[in-house]
Amino acid sequence: MRNIDRMTHTTIVIALLILCCLVITACAPTVKVETPQEPITINLNIKLDADIRVKLEEEAKKDIAANPGIF
């Protein structure tokens, strides 16, 4: 009789452990990756300030070299 009680107890414990594992995995969060409904737009408003300054500096150097008595 003791072996049967021990086997029943072991079976119940194993069943409870399996049930707990199933409950824990059922509560795991899921991650969904979806495409956006509207297209992705990239705004390319770039300032060309640096390029303009370089050109102006080059022109200023030429003008100063051509007219050294300006300043």
C-alpha positions as CSV (number, residue, x, y, z in Angstrom):
1,M,0.0,0.0,0.0
2,R,2.8,2.4,0.8
3,N,4.3,2.1,-2.7
4,I,0.9,2.9,-4.3
5,D,0.5,6.0,-2.1
6,R,4.0,7.1,-2.9
7,M,3.5,6.6,-6.6
8,T,0.2,8.5,-6.5
9,H,1.8,11.3,-4.5
10,T,4.7,11.4,-7.0
11,T,2.3,11.5,-10.0
12,I,0.3,14.3,-8.4
13,V,3.5,16.3,-7.8
14,I,4.7,15.8,-11.4
15,A,1.3,16.7,-12.8
16,L,1.3,19.9,-10.7
17,L,4.8,20.8,-11.9
18,I,3.7,20.3,-15.5
19,L,0.6,22.4,-14.9
20,C,2.7,25.2,-13.4
21,C,5.1,25.2,-16.3
22,L,2.2,25.4,-18.8
23,V,0.6,28.3,-16.9
24,I,3.9,30.2,-16.8
25,T,4.6,29.7,-20.5
26,A,1.0,30.7,-21.3
27,C,1.6,34.1,-19.6
28,A,4.8,34.9,-21.6
29,P,4.6,38.1,-23.5
30,T,4.5,38.0,-27.3
31,V,6.2,40.4,-29.7
32,K,4.5,41.3,-33.0
33,V,6.4,42.9,-35.9
34,E,4.0,44.7,-38.3
35,T,4.6,46.9,-41.2
36,P,3.3,50.5,-40.9
37,Q,0.1,51.4,-42.6
38,E,1.5,54.6,-44.1
39,P,4.8,54.9,-45.9
40,I,8.0,55.9,-44.1
41,T,9.1,59.4,-45.0
42,I,12.6,60.7,-44.5
43,N,13.0,64.5,-44.3
44,L,16.2,65.5,-46.0
45,N,16.3,69.2,-45.3
46,I,20.0,69.8,-45.2
47,K,21.7,73.1,-44.6
48,L,24.3,74.0,-47.1
49,D,25.8,76.7,-44.9
50,A,29.3,75.2,-44.7
51,D,29.6,74.9,-48.5
52,I,28.6,78.5,-48.9
53,R,31.0,79.8,-46.3
54,V,33.9,77.9,-47.9
55,K,33.1,79.5,-51.3
56,L,32.8,82.9,-49.8
57,E,36.1,82.5,-47.9
58,E,37.8,81.5,-51.2
59,E,36.4,84.5,-53.0
60,A,37.4,86.8,-50.1
61,K,40.9,85.5,-50.2
62,K,41.1,86.1,-53.9
63,D,39.7,89.6,-53.5
64,I,42.1,90.5,-50.7
65,A,45.0,89.1,-52.7
66,A,43.9,91.2,-55.7
67,N,43.4,94.3,-53.7
68,P,45.8,94.3,-50.7
69,G,45.1,97.9,-49.8
70,I,41.4,97.4,-49.0
71,F,41.9,96.9,-45.3
